[in-house]
Every structure is written in structure tokens, then in C-alpha cells.
Amino acid sequence: MKLSTEFRRSRLRLALMCIMALGAGLALPVSSTASQAGSRAEERAAQTEERAQERTVRTEERTARAQEREARRTGRSEERSDRHDAPKVGGEASGEAGEAGAGPSSPSSGSGVVRGCRISIQTSTGRVVAGESVTVSGTLECPHGASVAGQQISIYAHQGGVGVHGFGPAGTASPGVGLAGTPATQTDGSYELTSAALYTNTVFQVRFGRRHARAAVKVAPLVTLAAAPAEPFASSDAQTAASGSTHQHARTEAAFTGTVSPVVTGARVALQIAHTATGAHWRTIAHGIVGADGSFSIAHPIRIPGATSVRAVVRTGRQNVAGISEPVSFAATQPQNPQLTIETSADPLAYGQQVTIGGVAAGAGEQTVTLLARTKGSAFQAVASATTNATGEYTFTQEPLQNTCYQVTDATARSTVVYEGVAFALVTETTPSAAQVGQPATFTGTLTGAPEGQVVDLERGYGSGLGFHVVAAGTVNATSQYQVAYTFARKGTYMMRVKASGDGVRQTSASTPFTVTVTG
């Protein structure tokens, strides 16, 4: 029994030892796995840090290479600028110099390099007629109190460089780029140069150091116009005229001649006419062609009798401004009944003006003549009578307040009808010659004969010189006064005028064009 008990205890101890050994064997792999996991985490952290450092280094290297490339580009650009004595065409109207001093393209009287200077340029006008000159001016500005006095700058002119068909004096080719002058700056940094006569579109460029500024001038051909004397003829017969028929079929065959300089052979010439004294409504009535000698001739019938204004317009290309002649006054003769003639002293009239109506009745001796008048929507009515003198002459004085037709009768004949236009009496009082960008400019005046509320337009001329367009408007008050305010958005010199459009009762009235110089 005792042996059996000892045996069981031995077996139990052996089993416990086996169990403990097995537990130790199982615990060993777990510890090893945990140790390996910790090692791998440390390795990953180290690799991440190394990659971040590498990225930082690569970023710094890229930045350094970009800076080196930019420095090389800047250096090459400055070298090219230094190598070229003549400027290139095109660009802005002002330039800033990073380094402005002595250089092969712009000598300087200063002894050192002036950094951060700015040079500007402008011309006295952006549009001239062939053969005219412009004034080129501007200002040199330098920081840090550097002296701007006595600095020598270079101004170049590139003719034919604005997309034009190059033409020069007497039809010669465009001279291209050339040095226009080297003025020295004044004590305030300003400079000025009067150009030679211009015959084609020109770009001026000023250089000081390595930077430049540009300004363009467009040149229109010089156009002249003359009207040859002409006699009237009528499509109606003498019996129709004697019966008092209107003159709507009457014509005056006129010949207009002129020249274009420089010569642009084959260019088209438009003959334009305006039947109002203000020239408010130009319209083309005929065309001609410029010959090899620069001359042109246009014959055209003028169907409406009375005073007119005629001008010639020549276009030489899309990029060129049109050449416009000075308006020529032309009087189309009133068709007449030889038995009783009629004429007016002026047409049109301004509201409140008087007109003299006169003529001759056939046959000597005194006889009574009657003046008839008709306005819009009414019939002829007698308004005055007079007695002719010994030679048959008569006169009437009238003050029409709206457009009126007149006719004269005697015991045996009736004159043709004459039309007398009456325009608003426009008087400009305030027409500023200078204005500031962004600041309203006010234009005032009076418009006599207009009802309260009549619209008055402020118009600005097109850059081509052909016509105007409305930019602002005002109205007439109870005392015939008007006021128009307008804010200019850009610098420059603008051609302006004030106009009141006709209302069917009275004709359009426009002021004489005036210029406004707008500064920043």
C-alpha cells in the first residue's frame, strides 16, 4: 500500500514538471514575437524619418536649381538688352528700370548706377496728318533721393510699325527704326523732344538703362478737296416750275476734285455731305479712286438746294486711320421760276434769328407780291405782302421759330418753294479743357427753343476721326439750361461736343468740337 502511494506521488510530480516545461516552451515564442514586432516598428519609424529628410533635401535642391535658372534667364535678358542699340516695337506705355545707368543703349551723365528708376513717355497727340510733328515728353523718376537732373536718355522712332502699309515722303519706303534724339532731363526729371515730320504710323520708344517705355502715333494721309462751279438743272419742265411745283426733282451737277498725300494709288475716296450747318449727319453720296499722281475727281448731282458741307474721306487699310479733308461749303442753287424768283439769306437759322427772303418779279414797275408760309402739318397761308421796286425786286424779313416753307406769288406767277430750317440755339458755357480720371467733369450751357425735358447729349469722337458717339446725357430745364456730368475712365486727349437732336419741328444743333485732356 505504501509503495503504491509513493508511486502515485512520483507520477504526479512528473506530470507537474511536464506541465511547467510545456508552459515555459509556449511562453518563449510569444516573447520573441513581441520583441520582433517592436524592432520592426522602430525600423519603420527610422525609414519614415529618413524619407522625410530626403524629401526636404530634394525640395531644397529644386528650389536652388529654379533660382539658378531664373538668374541665368535674367542675365541673358540683360545681355540681349545691352547688345541691342535699337529698341523693339510694341509694349506698354511706361517701363521700370531695375538698374538704370550708363549702358550701350542709353548713355547717362550720372556717375553711378541708379537703381529702381522709372521712365515714362507720352505724345502730344495720338493722331496727326501726314507731314505734321508731335512732341514726345515724359518723366524720369528715381527713388532714394537720387538726382534725376541732366540724365541723358535715348528716344527711337519705328515708322510703319503699327501694322500699316509703309509709305514715306514722296512715296519712299518706310525708313524703319532710327534714333530720334537724345534729350537730357531737366531738374524735375522731365524731358521733351519735337519729332521730325511723320508720314506713316510711328512708335516712339524711350530708353534709360535697360528698361524702356513706348507710345504710338497714327498718321492719316493729307486729303484736300475743292468744289467746282456747277449750274442747276431740273427734271421738270418750265411749265411745271411756273405752276409752283416743289423742287424735289431739281438737281445741281457738281464736280469735286482733290489730292491725297502721300500717294496711295487705288485707295477709295468717299464723298460725304451734311445738310446742316453743324455737320451733325455726314452721309456718303459717291465714291472715287486715287490715281497714280495722288489726285481724284468725283461728279455727283446735289438734289437738295441750299447750303451744304462736303468732305472727302480716304481709307488706306484696317490698321490705318482715315484721312479726312477739311469740310468745304457748297451751295446748291435753288431752281427758279424765271417769272418770279425766290431766295433766302441763310439756311438753317438758329432759333430766334431773322432771315431775309427776296427775289425778282419779271417785268419792270411796281407790283404787289405776297409771301406765303407753311409749317409742319399746315397749309400755305399769307404772312406778309410787299411792293416791288422799279426793277421788280422785293424783300421780306421773317423770324421763323420752327422749320418753315416759303413761297411768293404775284398777280400772274408763283415762285418755287424754299425750305428754311430752324435749329435749336445751342450755347455752351462750361466746357472743361482738363479733367481727372475717376472725377466727374460737368458741361453746361443753354438750349433756346427747346421744351423742358429735351435731351442734350455729350458726345466723344471716335479715334478714327469719323463721327461721334454718345457717352452721357442731360435734359433742359424750364429756363432752357442744361447740365451733363461725365466721368472719364482713362487718360488721354479726347475730342468732345454737345448735341441736341432735332424733333421734327426744329433741326439738330451741335456745338463746335472741343478737346479735353484727361490726366491720372
Secondary structure, DSSP 8 states (H G I E B T S, - for coil): -HHHHHHHHHHHHHHHHHHHHHHHHHHHHHHHHHHHHHHHHHHHHHHHHHHHHHHHHHHHHHHHHHHHHHHHHHHHHHHHHHH-SS--S---SEEE-SEES-BTTB----SS-EES-EEE-EES-SEEETT---EEEEEEE-STT---TT-B-EEEEEET-SS-----GGG-----EEEEE--B--TTSEEEEE-----S-EEEEEEETTEEEEEEEEEE-EEEEEEE---EEESS-HHHHHTT--STTEEEEEEEEEEEES--TT-EEEEEEESSTT----EEEEEEE--TTSEEEEEEEE-S-EEEEEEEEEE--TTS--EE---EEEEE----BTTB--EES-SSEETT--EEEEEEBSSSS--EEEEEEEETT---EEEEEEE--TTSEEEEEE--SS-EEEEEE-SS-B---EEE-EE-EEEEEE--SEEETTSEEEEEEEEET--TT-EEEEEEE-TTSS-EEEEEEEEB-TTSEEEEEEE--S-EEEEEEEEE---SSSB-EE---EEEEEE-
